[in-house]
Amino acid sequence: MPNRDPSVDAHRRLIGDVFLLRSQVQDIMARRDLLGQQVKASARWELMKEWLENRVEHWNPEEECRHHLFLSGGINHKSGSFSQAATPRSVVGSRFPEEPSF
């Protein structure tokens, strides 16, 4: 029976543990991304359902658009004004052939 070097065995175990942990982290990240997509899809579905059922009295589309543009960087953070590339009309109006009545 050949002599086994304990440091080589420890190194192999550590390498195996590293690959196992890497795989687990990748799995966690994929689950996180999937959960984020599911939350977004659910929110879109709820908004679409409310719009189709004309339950939009609590909506404030200008404020929602301003909030979205602020978070996405389409609003000038210093002045609070919209950039020319992302106005409420260009963001919201171009997606719908007919504007909903608010």
N, C-alpha and C positions, 0 to 999 in steps of 0.2 A: 504494500500500500504506500503510494507516494506521500511525502510530507506535504501537508497543505498549509499555505501561508494564511494565518488568521487575518492579516490586513487585506489580503485579496478577497477573502470571503466577506469581510465587513464592507469593502468597497462595492462588491456586487450587490449586497443587500441594500446599501445606500442608493445605488443607481436604480435598483428596482423600486425602492420607495419614492424616489424622485419622479420616475415615470408614472407611478400610480397616482401620486399627488397631482401631477400635471394633468393627467386624464380627468381626475375629479374636479379640478378647477375649470377645465374646459367644459365639463358637463354642467357645472353650476352656472357658468357664464351663458351657456346656451339656454338653460332653463330661465335665467333672468331675462334674456332677450325675448324669449317666447312669451313670458308673462307680460312684458311691456307691450308686445304686439297685441296680446289678447285684451289688455286693458284699453288700449287705443281703439281697437275694433269695437269693443263693448260700448265705449263712450260715443263713438260715431253712430253706432246702431241706435242708441238711446236718443241722440239728437235728431237723427233721421226720422225715427218713429214719432217724436214730438212734432216735428215739422209736418209730417204727413197727416197727423191728427189735428193740426192747427192749434197745438197747445204751446204757443210761443209767446204768450203775454209776458212771461218773466224773462224773456231774452232781451239782452241789450247788445245788439250786433256790433255797434260802434265800439263799445268797451271791450267786447270779446276780440274784435279784430285788433284793436290797439294793444291788448294784452299779448295776443299771439305774435304780433309784429315785434313787440318789445323783447319777448323771449327769443325770437328767431333772429334778432339783430336788424330787422327792417325798419326800426324807428331810431331817430337820432336821440341818443340817450341824454345829451346835454340840453337840447331845446325842447324835446318832447314831440317834435314834428316828424311826420312820416317822410321817408326818403322817396325820391321821385319814382324809383323802381318798384316800390311796394306801397301803393295807396290803397285805401279800403276798396275803391272801385276795382282796381286791378286784381286785388286778392280775392274779393268775394264776387264781384259782378261778373267776372269772366267765367266763372265756373257754372253759373246758372243762366240758361237762356231767358228765364223770366224770374224777376226778383220776387221773393215771398213778401206778402203784405204783413208788415209789422205794426 
